[in-house]
Amino acid sequence: MTVTVAVIGAGADPDTVGPEGFSMGYRHAEAIQSIDECTLVGVADIVEENAVAFADAYDLGDEAVFTDVAELVDERSPDMVTVAVPPHVHADVVIECARGGVEAIHCEKPIAATWADSRLLCQEAARFGVQLTFNHQRRFKPSWELAQELLADGAVGDIERVETYATNLYDWGTHCLDALGFFTDDVPADWVLAGLDYRTENVWFGVHNENHATVSWEYENGIHGHAFTGGPWNPLDCRHRICGSEGELRVDVTDGPGIDVRRYDGDGSTHDPEGADAIQLAMAEVVTAYRTDGTSRLAATNALNGTEIIFAAYESVRQRGRVELPLEIEDHPLETMVSEGTLTPVDTDD
């Protein structure tokens, strides 16, 4: 079975990465080309020269270049699309593709720029029977996979608390919150409580991100979570820390091993699994799930759990109190607080 794939959102320059863009379309394409029986059939970008450059890079031909998503879907009829446009247009693109008959959609993170759009695009994909996945590719990072296996085998006993550190909550934190979901059986949270500081403008892909935040929550299975973002230092000295009844497991230790297991009985171990291309591994798993009608570990339902915590954290700041879930808001509270003047970050370029 040959799976035909189109890329939506080529990006301007694959060699330049930063808050304005990572040209993830190129990375998606490289992953697609590494998979047997997967064929690139088209690209769409609202900037035609970006689409042309992408098509030239992958020898797609002029007939594969589009500036309109609907035309791409109609004329090329891809089985699957990958979406690498900014978050504020994720919903429009995903819904257009779902309604146009695309059977599998692999979208970049974060899910969308508002909580309403995040729920809507997932709802519409489900309504049309579309396999919708999000590129939380770090679930395929060897240290994260091994950590999940060790935890499942009881390396630190029963998990009681999970912690993570990220540069920011919305753009970077989506990976970290997704990781904690991966380690704790992908269950939703019950409540969220947060505080943040936002004094210097910090915009990623057109969306505001705080400078420093602390977030606490409780999952439905009773496990507590904590996230720390920005600030002057990483208080964990690792990316993730999982505390259990019999010890703790640290993942991606700063200047240390990929995994450090410390048990209260004095035993312990360190592990440094070899690196791998997580984007390629993630894409291969997504394609396999499509071919076999299976469920990907990058499924939208998993992504929504972490995304709800992120938006609920910002809502907690707005309400100045604990937020009970499910979350019943429509907007992105941090964006709203900035637009209304409740928060007034300074643009240092002015």
N, C-alpha and C positions, 0 to 999 in steps of 0.2 A: 504493500500500500504506500504509494507516494503521497506525502503531505505537502500541499502547496502553501507557501507562506508569503505574506506581504508585510512590509515594515511601514509603519505610520509614524513619521517624525524622524527624519534623517539626522537633523542637527547640522550645525554650520561647519564645525572643524573637529574631526575626531582626535586631533592631537592637543586640543586645548580644553581643559576641564576646570570647572569651578562653579560658583553659585548661579551662573547664567546658563550653564548647560554642560552635559557630559557626552553629548552625541551618542547616547546609548543605543540608538538605532544601528550603528556600526557594530557594536558589541553583540547585539542581538543577531545581526546578520552573520557574524563570524561563528557564533554558536550554532546557528541553523545550518551553515555549510559544513559543520563538523559532524552532522548527523546523517547517517545513510538514509536514503529514500526521503529526504527533505529537500525541497526545491524553492528557491526564491523566485517569485513571479512578479513582484511589483514594489513600488515605493511611492509614498505620498508625503509631501511637505508643502506648507503654504508658501514657502520661498522656493520658487521653481529651480533656482540655481543650486540649492542644496539637494533637491531631489535628483537633478541631473548629475551632480558630482557623485552622489551615492550610486546611481545606476551605472555610471562609468566605472566606479571602483569594483563593482561586482558583475560587470559585463551583462547587464540586464537588457540593454537596448532602449531606444526612445519610446517604444510602445509600452514600456513598463513604468513610465514616469507620469505622476499625477500630482495636481495641487488640490484636488477635491477627494475627500474620503469616499463619498457615495459613488463617484465615478470609478474609483479604484476597485471597490467591492463589486460593482456591477459589471465592469469590463474584464477583470482578471479572475473573479470568483474564487478567491483563496479559501482553502479549508481553515486556515488559521491566520491571524494577524498578530503582530507585536506592536504595542503602543508605547512610544517614547516621546510624547509631547508633554508640555508643562501640566502640572496637576489641575489647573483651573479649567482645562478643556478635556480632561479624562472622561468625564461623564458624557459629554456630547459625542466624543469619538466612539467610546465603547457602546453606547446605545445605538448609534448609527450603524455600527458593524453588526450588532446583535439583530437588529431589525432587518438588516440587509441579507441575512442568511449565513453569516460567518459562524462556523461551528465551535471554534476555539479562539479565545482572546487572551493573550499574555500581556499584561499591562505593567508599566513601571510603577514603583511606589513613589510617594504616598498615594493612597487610593484616590483621593480627590481633595479639592481645596475647602470643602465644607462637609459637615456631617450629613446634611441632607443629600448632597450629591453622592457621597460615599454609599449611603444606603440605596439610593435610587439606581445607580449603575449596577450594583449587585443584584437588586430586585429584578431589573429588566433582563439581565443576562440569564437569571434563573427562569424567568417567565418564557424566554425563547429557547430554553434548553441548551444554553451555551456553556461550555466549559470555560469559566473565568478564573484566571490565576494572576497573582501579582508577584513581581520579581524580587521577593525576599530571598535572593539567591544564597545568602549566607547560611541558610539552613543546610546547604550542601558543603559548607566549609568543613574540612576534616576535623578540626578541633571541636566544632559545634556538634557534628554528628557523633563523635566519640563521647563527648560529654553527655549527650542524650542517652546513649547506650549504657554508660556507666551509671547514670542516675536511675535508669530503668532497672538495672541489675542490683540496685540498693547500695551503691558505693558509699553513700553518706546516710543511709537509713531513709526514713520518711522525710520528704521535703517539707520544710516548715516556712522558709522564707527565701525569696529570690531577689537579687539586686543587680542593677546595671548602671553603667555610665555611658553617656553619649554627648556629642558636641552640642546638639540641640534636640528638642523633643519631637518636633514635627517632621523635619526632613531626615535627620540621621537617626533619631530615636525610634522611627518606625521599624528599623531593622532590629534594634535592641529589644523593644517590646515584643516583636515577633519571636525573637529568640527565647524570651522568657515563656512565651506561650508554648513554644516547641518543647521546652524542658518540663512543662507542667500540664501536659495532656490537652492543650488547646481548649481550655474552658473559659467562658466569659468571666468578667469581674462583677462584683456586687456593688462596690462603691469606690470612689476616688477622692482624695484630698491633696491639694497642691498649693504651692506658693512659687512665685517667680519674680525675677528682676529683668526689666527691659529698658535700658537707658541708652544703648547705642544701636542704631538701626542695623538689622541683620536679616536681609532678605535673600531667600534661596528660591530660585525658579519662580519669582514673582510673589512669594508668600513669606510673611513675617515669621521669624523664629526668635524666641527669647534669648537672652544672654546667659541666664543662670536659673535653674529651677530645681526644686525637690518635689517628688511625687510619691504618695503612698496609696496603696489599694489592697483589696482583698478579693481573691478569686472565689468562685462559687464552691470550690473544693476545700476552702479554708486556708489555703496557702496565702501568705502576705507578700506583697511586692513593693519594692522601693526603686526609684530611678533618680539619678542625679545628672544634671546637664550643665555644660559650660563651667563657669566659675573658675577660680584660680588654680584648681588642681583636681585630680581624680581621687576621691576619697577611698576608692576600692583598691587601687593599685592593680586593677585588672579590668577586663571588659564586663564580665558577669561573675557574680558570686552566688552560689546556691548553698544555703545552710540547711542541714538536715538534723535528724535526731541523733545521728552518730558521727557527725563531722561536717566539713564544708568542702566544696569543690569550686575552684576558681578557673575561669576560662580566659584564655588570651592574657596571661599575666604580663604586666608591664616589664619589659626587659627580662622576661623569664619564659618558662615553658608554655606550650599551648594549653596544657591542663595540669593543675596542681591539686591533688586530693590530700586533704589533711583530716585524719580521723581522730576522734577524742580518745581512742584507746592507744594512741601513739603511732599506729601504722599510717602509712601514706604512700603515695606514688606520684610520679610525674610522667607526662606523656607529651611527645612532640610529633604528632602525625604529619606526614609529608603534605606539602601544599598541593592544591589542585585548582583548576579553573572552575570556580563555583558557578559562573554564569553558564558555561557549557553544560555542566552537570544538571543544573536546574532546567535548562531548555530541553535537554534530552529526556528528563523525567516528565516534563509537561507534555512533550510529544508522545511519549509512551502511554501516558494516561489517556490522551486523546485516542490513540490507536486502539487501546484495549477497553475503552469506556470505563476506565478506572478513576480513582480519586487522587489528585496530586496533593503533596504536602504543602503546596503553595496555593491551595484553594482559597477562594474569596472569603469563605466563612472563617478561616483561620486569620486572615488579614484583618477582617472586621473587628475581631476581638481586641487586638492591639490598638487599632485605630480608634476604637471607642474610648479606651483609656486615655489616649492622647487628647482627644477633643474634650473629654470629661475633665482632664486636668486643667485645661484652659478655662472651662466653665466653672470649676471650683474657684479659680482665681477671681473670676467675674462675680460669683455669688459670695465670695469670702466665706466659704464653708464647704462641708462634705457634700458630694453629689452622689445620689443614689442612682443606680442603673436598673433598667436600660435608660440610656441617655435620650432625653426628649427636647432636643434643640434642633435648629435648622442650619445655623451659620458656623463660622469659625470664630470662636469667642476672642481669640487674640487679635485677629484681623479687625473685628468689630470694635474692640477696645481702643485700638490704634486709630481707626477711622473716626471714632467719636471723641477722641482726645482724652480718654481715661488713662491711656498710656501714651507718653510722648517721647519716643526714642529720637535721638539726635543723629542726623546723617553727617558723619564725620567728613564726607567729601564736599560738603557745602562750604 
